[in-house]
Amino acid sequence: MVNLKVTAIKPPKMPTGEAYAQAMQVAVQKAAGLVLRDLESTVRTWTTKPAFDVTITEQRGDYSVIAGTDNKIYGYVNDGTKPHDIKPKRSKYLRYSSGFKAKTRIGIIGSVEGGSFGNDIFSKGVHHPGFIGRGFTKKIAQRRQVTVRQEVDAAIAKINAQKAK
């Protein structure tokens, strides 16, 4: 399973009260929505799109967003693969196209048009050289950790400004 985790870190001197707790919830929910949007953008051009699960957890006022998928293909793209042999399973020959353009890029949250093209090639097997994983989940977690921090700080500042009036 491919997972990522974003944690809403409470400021050291977190004010107490229902308004602050609600502000934390809103900030984390917004971040969860953005995490889902980022994950979905990584497969925007895929023919078969994996389902993503996004969960918000809370324990004693500490919130976390946990997101991921159990889709094997997404795991291969996100984490990469080692060199491996590919053999035909239901016939004597593999059939694949002579050209290929990747739909994703390393460290880029998104997906572009691409895929197979060219003449068909038939082979009794091939050695795939493997490839470097795209690192989507790591990049999304880094990006949205900053978002959560900004949202929590903004929400607390807004409440403090309202109370100061």
C-alpha positions as CSV (number, residue, x, y, z in Angstrom):
1,M,0.0,0.0,0.0
2,V,1.2,3.5,-0.9
3,N,0.6,6.0,1.9
4,L,1.4,9.5,3.0
5,K,0.8,11.3,6.3
6,V,0.4,15.0,7.0
7,T,0.2,16.1,10.6
8,A,-1.3,19.3,12.0
9,I,1.2,20.4,14.5
10,K,-0.3,22.5,17.3
11,P,1.7,25.6,18.2
12,P,3.6,25.3,21.5
13,K,1.2,27.7,23.2
14,M,-2.0,26.6,21.5
15,P,-5.0,28.5,22.8
16,T,-7.8,26.4,24.2
17,G,-11.5,26.6,23.5
18,E,-14.1,25.4,21.0
19,A,-13.3,28.0,18.4
20,Y,-9.6,26.9,18.3
21,A,-10.5,23.3,18.1
22,Q,-12.9,24.0,15.2
23,A,-10.3,26.1,13.5
24,M,-7.9,23.1,13.6
25,Q,-10.5,20.8,12.2
26,V,-11.3,23.2,9.3
27,A,-7.6,23.6,8.5
28,V,-7.0,19.8,8.5
29,Q,-10.1,19.2,6.4
30,K,-8.9,21.7,3.8
31,A,-5.5,20.1,3.7
32,A,-7.1,16.6,3.3
33,G,-9.0,17.9,0.3
34,L,-5.8,19.3,-1.2
35,V,-4.0,16.0,-0.6
36,L,-6.8,14.2,-2.5
37,R,-6.7,16.7,-5.3
38,D,-2.9,16.3,-5.6
39,L,-3.1,12.5,-5.6
40,E,-5.8,12.6,-8.3
41,S,-3.8,15.0,-10.4
42,T,-1.0,12.4,-10.6
43,V,-3.3,10.0,-12.5
44,R,-5.4,12.5,-14.4
45,T,-4.4,11.1,-17.8
46,W,-4.4,7.4,-16.8
47,T,-6.9,5.1,-18.5
48,T,-7.6,3.2,-15.3
49,K,-7.5,5.4,-12.2
50,P,-6.8,4.0,-8.8
51,A,-9.1,4.8,-5.9
52,F,-7.5,6.9,-3.1
53,D,-8.5,6.8,0.5
54,V,-8.1,9.9,2.7
55,T,-8.7,9.7,6.4
56,I,-8.5,12.4,9.1
57,T,-7.6,11.1,12.5
58,E,-7.7,13.0,15.8
59,Q,-6.1,12.0,19.1
60,R,-6.2,14.4,22.0
61,G,-6.4,17.4,19.7
62,D,-3.7,16.3,17.4
63,Y,-4.9,15.8,13.8
64,S,-3.4,13.8,11.0
65,V,-4.3,13.2,7.4
66,I,-3.5,9.8,6.1
67,A,-3.9,9.1,2.4
68,G,-3.1,6.4,0.0
69,T,-4.1,3.6,-2.3
70,D,-3.6,-0.2,-2.5
71,N,-3.3,0.0,-6.3
72,K,-0.2,-2.0,-7.3
73,I,0.4,0.0,-10.5
74,Y,0.4,3.3,-8.5
75,G,2.9,1.7,-6.1
76,Y,5.2,0.8,-9.0
77,V,5.0,4.3,-10.5
78,N,5.4,6.0,-7.1
79,D,8.2,3.8,-5.7
80,G,9.9,2.6,-9.0
81,T,10.9,-0.9,-10.0
82,K,14.0,-2.9,-10.1
83,P,15.3,-4.5,-13.3
84,H,13.1,-7.6,-14.1
85,D,12.3,-10.0,-16.9
86,I,8.8,-10.0,-18.5
87,K,7.6,-13.2,-20.1
88,P,4.3,-13.9,-21.9
89,K,1.6,-15.4,-19.7
90,R,-1.3,-16.4,-22.1
91,S,0.5,-16.8,-25.4
92,K,3.9,-17.6,-26.9
93,Y,4.8,-13.9,-27.5
94,L,4.6,-10.6,-25.8
95,R,3.2,-7.8,-28.0
96,Y,4.2,-4.2,-27.2
97,S,4.6,-0.9,-29.1
98,S,8.0,0.3,-30.4
99,G,7.7,3.7,-28.6
100,F,6.6,5.0,-25.2
101,K,6.3,8.4,-23.6
102,A,5.9,8.5,-19.8
103,K,2.8,10.3,-18.5
104,T,4.5,11.3,-15.3
105,R,7.8,12.9,-14.2
106,I,10.0,12.4,-11.1
107,G,9.1,14.8,-8.4
108,I,6.3,16.4,-10.4
109,I,2.7,16.3,-9.0
110,G,0.7,15.8,-12.2
111,S,0.2,13.7,-15.3
112,V,0.4,14.6,-19.0
113,E,-0.6,12.9,-22.2
114,G,1.6,9.9,-23.1
115,G,1.6,6.2,-23.5
116,S,2.6,3.7,-26.1
117,F,3.0,4.4,-29.8
118,G,4.6,3.0,-32.9
119,N,4.7,-0.4,-34.6
120,D,3.9,-3.6,-32.7
121,I,6.8,-5.7,-31.6
122,F,6.5,-9.4,-30.8
123,S,9.0,-11.1,-28.5
124,K,9.3,-14.3,-26.4
125,G,10.4,-12.1,-23.5
126,V,12.2,-8.9,-22.6
127,H,14.4,-7.6,-19.8
128,H,12.9,-4.4,-18.4
129,P,15.7,-2.1,-17.0
130,G,13.4,-0.8,-14.2
131,F,12.9,2.8,-13.5
132,I,13.2,5.4,-10.7
133,G,10.0,6.0,-8.8
134,R,8.2,9.3,-9.2
135,G,8.0,10.0,-5.5
136,F,4.5,11.5,-5.6
137,T,3.6,10.7,-2.0
138,K,6.8,12.2,-0.5
139,K,6.4,15.4,-2.6
140,I,2.7,15.7,-1.7
141,A,3.4,15.1,2.0
142,Q,6.1,17.8,2.0
143,R,3.9,20.3,0.1
144,R,0.8,19.8,2.2
145,Q,2.6,19.7,5.6
146,V,3.4,23.4,4.8
147,T,-0.2,24.0,3.8
148,V,-1.5,22.6,7.1
149,R,0.9,24.7,9.1
150,Q,-0.1,27.9,7.2
151,E,-3.8,27.1,7.6
152,V,-3.6,26.4,11.3
153,D,-1.5,29.6,11.9
154,A,-4.0,31.7,9.8
155,A,-7.0,30.2,11.6
156,I,-5.5,30.9,15.0
157,A,-4.6,34.5,14.0
158,K,-8.1,35.1,12.7
159,I,-9.7,33.9,16.0
160,N,-7.2,36.0,18.0
161,A,-8.0,39.1,16.0
162,Q,-11.7,38.5,16.5
163,K,-11.2,38.1,20.3
164,A,-9.1,41.3,20.5
165,K,-12.0,43.4,19.1
